[in-house]
Amino acid sequence: MSLDRVIFAFAGIMVLVSLALTHWVHPSFVWLTAFVGANLLQSAFTGFCPAAMIFKKFGVRAGCAFN
């Protein structure tokens, strides 16, 4: 699996987990959802993604978007 797909899957999982936490634990977890969305938006414009750097260190092969 390429880095791009890993990042998209990780972001999707984080959004779903944060929404579940918001619903079942505490409404303030909505800020985690906002943070994930803001990080996705800034990485679309800048190409900088902290999660991509971490996954690269774990040996995930680079894709087209994050090289």
Beta strands, then each sheet from edge to edge (+ up, - down):
end
